[in-house]
């Protein structure tokens, strides 16, 4: 996978092929989801994404930029759905 810069911008995004966009989006999603789960577990009912630590908000920002790109290119993101038993 291509190195993902700290600040994702339009110029960098335009260098990516569709397959690379999907790969980067999936990688950033995994990073964000890991941080998000930790905060939800830590904060419980008091969890609020926008009041989370900077690392969480930055991870969300980077991932959400790639989500916008997948939508603008009409790419389909496929994820495995985890089945959680009660």
KAKACOR-V439082 format. One record per pair of residues at least 24 apart in sequence whose ideal C-beta (glycine too) atoms are under 6 Angstrom apart, sorted by sequence separation. I is the first residue (numbers start at 1). GAP is how many residues later the second one is. If there is no record, write none. Layout:
I/GAP  I/GAP
This chain:
35/24  32/27  31/28  32/28  32/31  28/34  29/34  28/35  28/38  25/41  24/42  25/45  21/48  22/53  8/54  13/56  8/57  18/57
